[in-house]
Amino acid sequence: MENNDVLTRHSMLKSLTLHLLPGIFAGVCYFALVPLVKSNGFPSVMALILAGIFVLIPFELGFLILQKKATGQNFFYGIIRYLKKVPTWQYFVLIPSILIITGLLFKVLSFTSGFLQTFFSWLPSDMFLDMGLDGDYSKLKLTITYVLFLVLIVLILPTIEELYFRGYLLPRMPLGLAGWTEIVHSGLFALYHTWTPWMIIVRAFGVFPMVYAVRRKENILIGIVTHCLLNSIDFFIGLILILNL
């Protein structure tokens, strides 16, 4: 059962800090590592994978573990909330619905990314996130990249991000937000992705249906499965390219 203890809500400053700090550190790590991975024949998405290993996992999972030790609460139903059960059939309705709505939002709002990208034209072209789909990389380097992509970006990182953002931060959002909680949280999650800041609008709108469903159903499994499936799209596109090399 869900723990019924009254949650201590975060202040606005604390909420902002905990939402954005891991993304800032990961962004610095990503941009610092891009020249290294490029010089070794890998696409820049490898730098994002490494940032996940070196920064995001230690920060987000480590923070949750520290909270458990500091408070003495159970990890699940204590530190991590939104673990209410929902009927199985709702997963088969909600998750595909979220995926379809998110896909449509990304399609309709894709022009915003192109527009905002013009404000980052000062960045060297190598710094933009590159999935390695332009045919400039060897089959071996792409295979290594996409095996790690599957393990880290498709499975491990989305799960940890959902535990941290939807299981820990979302239930503790400041009370003063009232009906704006899901909107503000979606916007902060978009800002957290500092390695692709031009996607802030499309990502904020795109993640909102998932955030809304998780909060209304108080169930982070909806978020975990949806997040993993969304991230798997790039993996399957890359896999098709590799198989055709």
Secondary structure, DSSP 8 states (H G I E B T S, - for coil): ----S------HHHHHHHHHHHHHHHHHHHHHHHHHHHHTT--THHHHHHHIIIIIIIIIIHHHHHHHHHH---TBTTTB--B----HHHHHHHHHHHHHHHHHHHHHTHHHHHHHHGGGTTS-GGGS---STTS-S-HHHHHHHHHHIIIIIIIIHHHHHIIIIIIIIGGGS-GGGGGGHHHHHHHHHHHH-TTSGGGHHHHHHHHHHHHHHHHHHTBHHHHHHHHHHHHHHHHHHHHHHHHH-
